[in-house]
Amino acid sequence: MRAALGGGGILLGLDTGTKTIGLATSDPAWRFATAGKTIRRAKFTADKAQLAAMIAERGVKGLVVGLPLNMDGSESPRSQGARAMARNLEDLGLPILLWDERWSTQAAERTMIEQDFSRAKRAERIDSHAAALILQGAIDALRGAAF
């Protein structure tokens, strides 16, 4: 992805689930990821239209799709769903990076609890916060700051 984008441009992070898609965006210099909105899943064409509108509105240059792996690193049925999502978004013409999302939802929830979010607010925002953690991990690695 770094080669495709020349090390910059807004990225859109996706935490895809069966009921929702959490979204997050990066700044153009890939320093930080910010949680965005959560899309309630409908038919794929409607979901894709919402994503395409956001991509156009924000000038997104690439996508980071969370890849849910098992704890041993093997793939699961949810992994197949994330890969299918990435394949179905290829015709948007943007580079797509699949990023390991193990522990992203748990880390997002822990952070939101520490910040004293109510249960209702956590339920409403958990997917977008998980997308921000996924995206932050990817941009840290793309910038060479990963541990």
C-alpha positions as protocol buffer text, in pm:
chain_id: "A"
residue {
  index: 1
  type: MET
  ca { x: 0 y: 0 z: 0 }
}
residue {
  index: 2
  type: ARG
  ca { x: 284 y: 239 z: 83 }
}
residue {
  index: 3
  type: ALA
  ca { x: 421 y: 196 z: -271 }
}
residue {
  index: 4
  type: ALA
  ca { x: 76 y: 246 z: -427 }
}
residue {
  index: 5
  type: LEU
  ca { x: 14 y: 569 z: -237 }
}
residue {
  index: 6
  type: GLY
  ca { x: 361 y: 713 z: -208 }
}
residue {
  index: 7
  type: GLY
  ca { x: 337 y: 731 z: 171 }
}
residue {
  index: 8
  type: GLY
  ca { x: 35 y: 954 z: 210 }
}
residue {
  index: 9
  type: GLY
  ca { x: -335 y: 1017 z: 156 }
}
residue {
  index: 10
  type: ILE
  ca { x: -644 y: 963 z: 364 }
}
residue {
  index: 11
  type: LEU
  ca { x: -717 y: 599 z: 442 }
}
residue {
  index: 12
  type: LEU
  ca { x: -1053 y: 453 z: 539 }
}
residue {
  index: 13
  type: GLY
  ca { x: -1051 y: 173 z: 795 }
}
residue {
  index: 14
  type: LEU
  ca { x: -1334 y: -81 z: 803 }
}
residue {
  index: 15
  type: ASP
  ca { x: -1434 y: -318 z: 1083 }
}
residue {
  index: 16
  type: THR
  ca { x: -1681 y: -541 z: 901 }
}
residue {
  index: 17
  type: GLY
  ca { x: -1932 y: -743 z: 1093 }
}
residue {
  index: 18
  type: THR
  ca { x: -2250 y: -927 z: 1004 }
}
residue {
  index: 19
  type: LYS
  ca { x: -2475 y: -643 z: 1124 }
}
residue {
  index: 20
  type: THR
  ca { x: -2256 y: -331 z: 1101 }
}
residue {
  index: 21
  type: ILE
  ca { x: -1948 y: -180 z: 940 }
}
residue {
  index: 22
  type: GLY
  ca { x: -1742 y: 43 z: 1167 }
}
residue {
  index: 23
  type: LEU
  ca { x: -1554 y: 320 z: 989 }
}
residue {
  index: 24
  type: ALA
  ca { x: -1248 y: 527 z: 1074 }
}
residue {
  index: 25
  type: THR
  ca { x: -1030 y: 767 z: 875 }
}
residue {
  index: 26
  type: SER
  ca { x: -666 y: 864 z: 892 }
}
residue {
  index: 27
  type: ASP
  ca { x: -510 y: 1203 z: 838 }
}
residue {
  index: 28
  type: PRO
  ca { x: -325 y: 1240 z: 503 }
}
residue {
  index: 29
  type: ALA
  ca { x: 18 y: 1200 z: 667 }
}
residue {
  index: 30
  type: TRP
  ca { x: -81 y: 871 z: 838 }
}
residue {
  index: 31
  type: ARG
  ca { x: -17 y: 991 z: 1193 }
}
residue {
  index: 32
  type: PHE
  ca { x: -351 y: 918 z: 1357 }
}
residue {
  index: 33
  type: ALA
  ca { x: -680 y: 737 z: 1299 }
}
residue {
  index: 34
  type: THR
  ca { x: -1014 y: 882 z: 1405 }
}
residue {
  index: 35
  type: ALA
  ca { x: -1330 y: 681 z: 1469 }
}
residue {
  index: 36
  type: GLY
  ca { x: -1610 y: 770 z: 1232 }
}
residue {
  index: 37
  type: LYS
  ca { x: -1961 y: 643 z: 1193 }
}
residue {
  index: 38
  type: THR
  ca { x: -2109 y: 295 z: 1190 }
}
residue {
  index: 39
  type: ILE
  ca { x: -2311 y: 172 z: 895 }
}
residue {
  index: 40
  type: ARG
  ca { x: -2597 y: -70 z: 961 }
}
residue {
  index: 41
  type: ARG
  ca { x: -2554 y: -350 z: 710 }
}
residue {
  index: 42
  type: ALA
  ca { x: -2820 y: -385 z: 444 }
}
residue {
  index: 43
  type: LYS
  ca { x: -2778 y: -533 z: 99 }
}
residue {
  index: 44
  type: PHE
  ca { x: -2420 y: -511 z: -23 }
}
residue {
  index: 45
  type: THR
  ca { x: -2505 y: -266 z: -301 }
}
residue {
  index: 46
  type: ALA
  ca { x: -2648 y: -20 z: -48 }
}
residue {
  index: 47
  type: ASP
  ca { x: -2348 y: -65 z: 182 }
}
residue {
  index: 48
  type: LYS
  ca { x: -2110 y: -12 z: -108 }
}
residue {
  index: 49
  type: ALA
  ca { x: -2297 y: 301 z: -218 }
}
residue {
  index: 50
  type: GLN
  ca { x: -2257 y: 450 z: 132 }
}
residue {
  index: 51
  type: LEU
  ca { x: -1887 y: 364 z: 133 }
}
residue {
  index: 52
  type: ALA
  ca { x: -1839 y: 509 z: -217 }
}
residue {
  index: 53
  type: ALA
  ca { x: -2009 y: 833 z: -110 }
}
residue {
  index: 54
  type: MET
  ca { x: -1783 y: 863 z: 194 }
}
residue {
  index: 55
  type: ILE
  ca { x: -1475 y: 787 z: -16 }
}
residue {
  index: 56
  type: ALA
  ca { x: -1565 y: 1061 z: -262 }
}
residue {
  index: 57
  type: GLU
  ca { x: -1660 y: 1310 z: 11 }
}
residue {
  index: 58
  type: ARG
  ca { x: -1338 y: 1264 z: 210 }
}
residue {
  index: 59
  type: GLY
  ca { x: -1098 y: 1207 z: -79 }
}
residue {
  index: 60
  type: VAL
  ca { x: -997 y: 862 z: 46 }
}
residue {
  index: 61
  type: LYS
  ca { x: -693 y: 713 z: -129 }
}
residue {
  index: 62
  type: GLY
  ca { x: -693 y: 360 z: 16 }
}
residue {
  index: 63
  type: LEU
  ca { x: -886 y: 110 z: 229 }
}
residue {
  index: 64
  type: VAL
  ca { x: -778 y: -94 z: 532 }
}
residue {
  index: 65
  type: VAL
  ca { x: -1014 y: -384 z: 599 }
}
residue {
  index: 66
  type: GLY
  ca { x: -993 y: -563 z: 932 }
}
residue {
  index: 67
  type: LEU
  ca { x: -917 y: -935 z: 892 }
}
residue {
  index: 68
  type: PRO
  ca { x: -1057 y: -1138 z: 1185 }
}
residue {
  index: 69
  type: LEU
  ca { x: -813 y: -1421 z: 1245 }
}
residue {
  index: 70
  type: ASN
  ca { x: -828 y: -1692 z: 1509 }
}
residue {
  index: 71
  type: MET
  ca { x: -587 y: -1654 z: 1799 }
}
residue {
  index: 72
  type: ASP
  ca { x: -349 y: -1904 z: 1638 }
}
residue {
  index: 73
  type: GLY
  ca { x: -339 y: -1693 z: 1320 }
}
residue {
  index: 74
  type: SER
  ca { x: -557 y: -1927 z: 1115 }
}
residue {
  index: 75
  type: GLU
  ca { x: -855 y: -1806 z: 920 }
}
residue {
  index: 76
  type: SER
  ca { x: -1217 y: -1843 z: 1021 }
}
residue {
  index: 77
  type: PRO
  ca { x: -1552 y: -1805 z: 841 }
}
residue {
  index: 78
  type: ARG
  ca { x: -1545 y: -1436 z: 946 }
}
residue {
  index: 79
  type: SER
  ca { x: -1206 y: -1405 z: 774 }
}
residue {
  index: 80
  type: GLN
  ca { x: -1366 y: -1528 z: 454 }
}
residue {
  index: 81
  type: GLY
  ca { x: -1633 y: -1258 z: 490 }
}
residue {
  index: 82
  type: ALA
  ca { x: -1371 y: -985 z: 526 }
}
residue {
  index: 83
  type: ARG
  ca { x: -1183 y: -1116 z: 222 }
}
residue {
  index: 84
  type: ALA
  ca { x: -1509 y: -1121 z: 24 }
}
residue {
  index: 85
  type: MET
  ca { x: -1578 y: -762 z: 130 }
}
residue {
  index: 86
  type: ALA
  ca { x: -1231 y: -658 z: 10 }
}
residue {
  index: 87
  type: ARG
  ca { x: -1281 y: -837 z: -324 }
}
residue {
  index: 88
  type: ASN
  ca { x: -1620 y: -672 z: -372 }
}
residue {
  index: 89
  type: LEU
  ca { x: -1468 y: -328 z: -309 }
}
residue {
  index: 90
  type: GLU
  ca { x: -1185 y: -372 z: -560 }
}
residue {
  index: 91
  type: ASP
  ca { x: -1382 y: -207 z: -839 }
}
residue {
  index: 92
  type: LEU
  ca { x: -1372 y: 122 z: -645 }
}
residue {
  index: 93
  type: GLY
  ca { x: -1018 y: 143 z: -780 }
}
residue {
  index: 94
  type: LEU
  ca { x: -841 y: 195 z: -448 }
}
residue {
  index: 95
  type: PRO
  ca { x: -557 y: -7 z: -297 }
}
residue {
  index: 96
  type: ILE
  ca { x: -687 y: -238 z: -24 }
}
residue {
  index: 97
  type: LEU
  ca { x: -489 y: -369 z: 272 }
}
residue {
  index: 98
  type: LEU
  ca { x: -622 y: -653 z: 489 }
}
residue {
  index: 99
  type: TRP
  ca { x: -506 y: -600 z: 850 }
}
residue {
  index: 100
  type: ASP
  ca { x: -511 y: -844 z: 1141 }
}
residue {
  index: 101
  type: GLU
  ca { x: -782 y: -725 z: 1378 }
}
residue {
  index: 102
  type: ARG
  ca { x: -738 y: -968 z: 1667 }
}
residue {
  index: 103
  type: TRP
  ca { x: -828 y: -798 z: 1997 }
}
residue {
  index: 104
  type: SER
  ca { x: -943 y: -473 z: 1831 }
}
residue {
  index: 105
  type: THR
  ca { x: -1299 y: -487 z: 1965 }
}
residue {
  index: 106
  type: GLN
  ca { x: -1184 y: -588 z: 2314 }
}
residue {
  index: 107
  type: ALA
  ca { x: -923 y: -309 z: 2319 }
}
residue {
  index: 108
  type: ALA
  ca { x: -1179 y: -55 z: 2196 }
}
residue {
  index: 109
  type: GLU
  ca { x: -1427 y: -160 z: 2464 }
}
residue {
  index: 110
  type: ARG
  ca { x: -1164 y: -146 z: 2738 }
}
residue {
  index: 111
  type: THR
  ca { x: -1064 y: 207 z: 2628 }
}
residue {
  index: 112
  type: MET
  ca { x: -1427 y: 321 z: 2617 }
}
residue {
  index: 113
  type: ILE
  ca { x: -1488 y: 182 z: 2968 }
}
residue {
  index: 114
  type: GLU
  ca { x: -1180 y: 367 z: 3094 }
}
residue {
  index: 115
  type: GLN
  ca { x: -1323 y: 685 z: 2940 }
}
residue {
  index: 116
  type: ASP
  ca { x: -1651 y: 620 z: 3125 }
}
residue {
  index: 117
  type: PHE
  ca { x: -1870 y: 566 z: 2819 }
}
residue {
  index: 118
  type: SER
  ca { x: -2215 y: 438 z: 2912 }
}
residue {
  index: 119
  type: ARG
  ca { x: -2317 y: 91 z: 2792 }
}
residue {
  index: 120
  type: ALA
  ca { x: -2549 y: 250 z: 2535 }
}
residue {
  index: 121
  type: LYS
  ca { x: -2273 y: 474 z: 2395 }
}
residue {
  index: 122
  type: ARG
  ca { x: -2030 y: 181 z: 2385 }
}
residue {
  index: 123
  type: ALA
  ca { x: -2281 y: -32 z: 2194 }
}
residue {
  index: 124
  type: GLU
  ca { x: -2340 y: 252 z: 1949 }
}
residue {
  index: 125
  type: ARG
  ca { x: -1972 y: 333 z: 1887 }
}
residue {
  index: 126
  type: ILE
  ca { x: -1776 y: 11 z: 1947 }
}
residue {
  index: 127
  type: ASP
  ca { x: -1739 y: -81 z: 1579 }
}
residue {
  index: 128
  type: SER
  ca { x: -1607 y: 259 z: 1471 }
}
residue {
  index: 129
  type: HIS
  ca { x: -1361 y: 263 z: 1763 }
}
residue {
  index: 130
  type: ALA
  ca { x: -1244 y: -87 z: 1667 }
}
residue {
  index: 131
  type: ALA
  ca { x: -1202 y: 37 z: 1307 }
}
residue {
  index: 132
  type: ALA
  ca { x: -985 y: 321 z: 1440 }
}
residue {
  index: 133
  type: LEU
  ca { x: -762 y: 72 z: 1626 }
}
residue {
  index: 134
  type: ILE
  ca { x: -732 y: -145 z: 1315 }
}
residue {
  index: 135
  type: LEU
  ca { x: -647 y: 159 z: 1103 }
}
residue {
  index: 136
  type: GLN
  ca { x: -399 y: 295 z: 1358 }
}
residue {
  index: 137
  type: GLY
  ca { x: -214 y: -38 z: 1361 }
}
residue {
  index: 138
  type: ALA
  ca { x: -194 y: -35 z: 982 }
}
residue {
  index: 139
  type: ILE
  ca { x: -74 y: 325 z: 952 }
}
residue {
  index: 140
  type: ASP
  ca { x: 185 y: 271 z: 1224 }
}
residue {
  index: 141
  type: ALA
  ca { x: 321 y: -24 z: 1027 }
}
residue {
  index: 142
  type: LEU
  ca { x: 305 y: 168 z: 696 }
}
residue {
  index: 143
  type: ARG
  ca { x: 503 y: 452 z: 850 }
}
residue {
  index: 144
  type: GLY
  ca { x: 752 y: 206 z: 996 }
}
residue {
  index: 145
  type: ALA
  ca { x: 649 y: 274 z: 1357 }
}
residue {
  index: 146
  type: ALA
  ca { x: 516 y: -74 z: 1438 }
}
residue {
  index: 147
  type: PHE
  ca { x: 679 y: -268 z: 1721 }
}
